[in-house]
Amino acid sequence: MTATGDSDRSLFLSSRLIRAATALGRVTSQVHKGQHGLTLPEFSVLMILGGEDGAQTSSYIVETTAMDKTKVSRAVSSLDRRKWLQRTRATSDRRFEYLALTPAGRAAYAQLVPKVETAENTVLKNLTKEEISGLERGLAGLDRAFGERP
């Protein structure tokens, strides 16, 4: 039971969030897996790099996605093999490299974004405007609680 005592909400918040994220992930994976055979980590890296201005480090991707370093590293290597990534060594510290999408990576990103939005909207259309607004506020609150950028 939750702190409110609602018997219909007997799962912990974390369990409910995991269940919702998994279900929504299944919907969106039909797009990224079906279109390009991308795993979720590969798709996540592509979305981060496509949605950001300028190049980013793997550390930034790990921090932003909360994915394990190994998963990010494998996803980066896979996208690199597809020729979707450009790697540039940092001049100040050669241990770091900056990642950016190549034109082919940008094209894949541009192709996937509207299809993923459509897939998500098929789920969101079942929610009221108030529920969507509440969901957005709740997620922003969780980001703030975890010290992440909104």
For each residue, the residues with C-beta under 8 A, 3 or more apart:
1: 5 6 7 9 10
2: 5 6 9 10 12 13
3:
4: 9
5: 1 2
6: 1 2 9 10
7: 1 10
8:
9: 1 2 4 6 16
10: 1 2 6 7
11: 15 16 19
12: 2 15 16
13: 2 16 17
14: 17 18
15: 11 12 18 19
16: 9 11 12 13 19 20
17: 13 14 20 21
18: 14 15 21 22
19: 11 15 16 22 23
20: 16 17 23 24
21: 17 18 24 25
22: 18 19 25 26
23: 19 20 26 27
24: 20 21 27 28 120 123
25: 21 22 28 29 40
26: 22 23 29 30
27: 23 24 30 119 120 122 123
28: 24 25 31 32 43 116 119 120
29: 25 26 32 33 40 43
30: 26 27 33 34 119
31: 28 34 35 112 115 116 119
32: 28 29 35 36 38 40 42 43 46 112 116
33: 29 30 36 37 38 39
34: 30 31
35: 31 32 38 111 112 115
36: 32 33 108 112
37: 33
38: 32 33 35 42 43 46
39: 33 42 43 75 78
40: 25 29 32 43 44
41: 44 45 67 71 72 74 75
42: 32 38 39 45 46 75 78 79
43: 28 29 32 38 39 40 46 47 112
44: 40 41 47 48 61 65 67 75
45: 41 42 48 49 61 65 72 75 76 79 99
46: 32 38 42 43 49 50 79 84 101 105 108 109 112
47: 43 44 50 51 109 113
48: 44 45 51 52 56 60 61 64 65
49: 45 46 52 55 56 61 85 99 100 101 105 109
50: 46 47 101 105 106 109 110 113
51: 47 48
52: 48 49 56
53:
54: 100
55: 49 86 88 98 99 100
56: 48 49 52 60 61 98 99 100
57: 60 61 90 96 97 98 99
58: 61 62 69 72 73 76 97 99
59: 62 63 96
60: 48 56 57 63 64
61: 44 45 48 49 56 57 58 64 65 67 72 76 99
62: 58 59 65 66 67 68 69 72
63: 59 60 66
64: 48 60 61
65: 44 45 48 61 62 72
66: 62 63
67: 41 44 61 62 71 72 75
68: 62 71 72
69: 58 62 72 73
70: 73 74
71: 41 67 68 74 75
72: 41 45 58 61 62 65 67 68 69 75 76
73: 58 69 70 76 77
74: 41 70 71 77 78
75: 39 41 42 44 45 67 71 72 78 79
76: 45 58 61 72 73 79 80 85 99
77: 73 74 80 81
78: 39 42 74 75 81 82
79: 42 45 46 75 76 82 84 85 105
80: 76 77 83 84 85 87
81: 77 78
82: 78 79 85 104 105
83: 80 102 104 105
84: 46 79 80 101 102 104 105 108
85: 49 76 79 80 82 99 100 101 102 105
86: 55 99 100 101 102
87: 80 97 98 99
88: 55 97 98 100
89: 94 96 97 98
90: 57 93 94 95 96 97 98
91: 94
92:
93: 90 96
94: 89 90 91
95: 90
96: 57 59 89 90 93
97: 57 58 87 88 89 90
98: 55 56 57 87 88 89 90
99: 45 49 55 56 57 58 61 76 85 86 87
100: 49 54 55 56 85 86 88
101: 46 49 50 84 85 86 105 106 109
102: 83 84 85 86 105 106
103: 106 107
104: 82 83 84 107 108
105: 46 49 50 79 82 83 84 85 101 102 108 109
106: 50 101 102 103 109 110
107: 103 104 110 111
108: 36 46 84 104 105 111 112
109: 46 47 49 50 101 105 106 112 113
110: 50 106 107 113
111: 35 107 108 114 115
112: 31 32 35 36 43 46 108 109 115 116
113: 47 50 109 110 116 117
114: 111 117 118
115: 31 35 111 112 118 119
116: 28 31 32 112 113 119 120
117: 113 114 120 121
118: 114 115 121 122
119: 27 28 30 31 115 116 122 123
120: 24 27 28 116 117 123 124
121: 117 118 124 125
122: 27 118 119 125
123: 24 27 119 120 126 127
124: 120 121 127 132
125: 121 122
126: 123
127: 123 124 131 132 135
128: 131 132
129: 132 133
130: 133 134
131: 127 128 134 135
132: 124 127 128 129 135 136
133: 129 130 136 137
134: 130 131 137 138
135: 127 131 132 138 139
136: 132 133 139 140
137: 133 134 140 141
138: 134 135 141 142
139: 135 136 142 143
140: 136 137 143 144 150
141: 137 138 144 145
142: 138 139 145 146
143: 139 140 146 148 149 150
144: 140 141 147 148 150
145: 141 142
146: 142 143
147: 144
148: 143 144
149: 143
150: 140 143 144
